[in-house]
Amino acid sequence: MLSQVDNRYSPRIAVNFPIRLFPDAEANVLNISETGICFDCEKPVLPENISLLMNLISPKPKQPTKISAKVVWHKILPGNKSQFGARFSLLDKNHLLQTRDFIFDSFAKKASADIKDENLKIKIEDFFNKDIRQHHENLSALAQETGEGKIESEEAEKKLVTLSNEFLLKGEALEKIVDSNIHMKKTKQIFREITGCWFYKSPVIKMAYDRPRGYPGDFELFEIIYNNKPLAENKSFGFYGDRYFLNSEYAMAARARKNKMKNILQDFMENSNLSTIRMLNIACGPSRDIRELFSDPLLLSEISGKKIIFTGLDNDKDALKFSESALNNLPSNIETRFLHENVLDISKNAKYRDLIGKQDIIYILGLTEYLPDRIFKKLLHFLFQLLNDKGMLVITYKDKDITFPSLGPEWISNWSFIKRGREDLINATKELGSDKYSLKIEKEGTGTIFFLTLTKI
């Protein structure tokens, strides 16, 4: 289920400083953006239109800035306090720039607060005050153009891609300089706080970031990726955000990965001499590859003389229910079963060998990109033991040497992948005994994702 899309049009930052409300009330600001503030005060009722005095820049001016605002909401708090949200009414250009300076400088200092190295601190703060601020202003201008219908749909989409990709390359360059996972994690987190008012207008990006099912890339999101259709209203800024996500290198590679896996399964089923073929998909999600395969009349005709037993294993009960419902009307020679198990547990207990049973083809699409080496190798060993002779184990993995496809997910959606390359995958298989399998490594159509195929001798 999609979460509520962000309605803000500028970043807000948590603060704590006093302001004076006319004529005689004192208040404390809790957060501030270019368009308004949230504050609390002991006075229970305020008029709809207010004037306030506050200092935003340092060194402080002789006279605080006087700003008009309109109260748009309020709520009663314990302890005879009330909390208010107010929208600035008439903010001239000078006040807007002062407010923006204050906000981005605050974000910059928040990002660099724990950094001891002064040169690194300056680089991080410059990145926020220059690069991220410029990116925010570019997105704001594009949103205004789209909202006023001043830009054609195709041009708006291209512009968002260009702006985002240019920024991500700057982010990648910074990451090489910083060389600290802790500092970069914080930098990316605060970047999302700033740009969320734009990117999270996209229901698809918002869903990817929120992880409503508790993990990245759940079955509902992958159904959206496979369908490749925006969810937001046509020509809205959220629509272009949806398009940006769905046309990103990783989303395109995910669709190509699914299609290549279909081809592998189809070839195996059509060319195998086995009368019964057992297939297992670890972390099956929506089982889109199998659903598309078994909706093809030509394939069903080709395999009509063979017994096909497909097992989908996943830790998400709703994913299994979805897959089971979508595969409930198959020919009698095709049997499906679904196992609700945690993939981290199956290699720890011998009981799972009997529960899952021997298989002729086992495959995993993407899950191993989240597994550290120790768990990845242990799972590899367990699944290899489940294979019948001449059985195939297929594991997909994003190539670490092609870095750009992962930048968007990492910076915008907070998806972090464990990066591995061709040699890493080869080395991970050596513990199985190189005389026990033949190995093949190839890529899907976009060249982004490896397919590691082990065929048991």
Buried (B, 14 or more C-beta within 10 A) or exposed (E): EBEEBBEBBBBBBEBEEEBBBEEEBEBBBBBBBBBBBBBBBEBEEBEEEBBBBBBBEEEEEEEBBEBBBBBEEBEEEEEEBBBBBBBBEEBEEEBBEBBBBBBBBBBBBBBBEEBEEEEBBEBBBBBBBEBBBBBBEBBBEBBEBBEEEEBEBEEBBEBBBEBBBEBBEBBBEBBEEBEBEEBBEBBBEBBBBBBBBBBBBBBBBBBBBBBBBEEBBBBBBBBBBBEEEBBBEEBBBBBBBBBBBBEBBBBBBBBBBBBBBBEBBBEBBEEBEBEEBBBBBBBBBBBBBBBBBBEEEEBBEBBEEBBBBBBBBBBBEEBBEBBBEBBEEBEEBBEBBBBEBEBEEBBEEEEBBEEBEBBBBBBBBBBBBBBEEEBBBBBBBBBBEBBBEEBBBBBBBBBBEBBBBBBBBBBBBBBBBBBBBBEBBEEBBEEBEEEEBEBEBEBBEBEBBBBBBBBBE
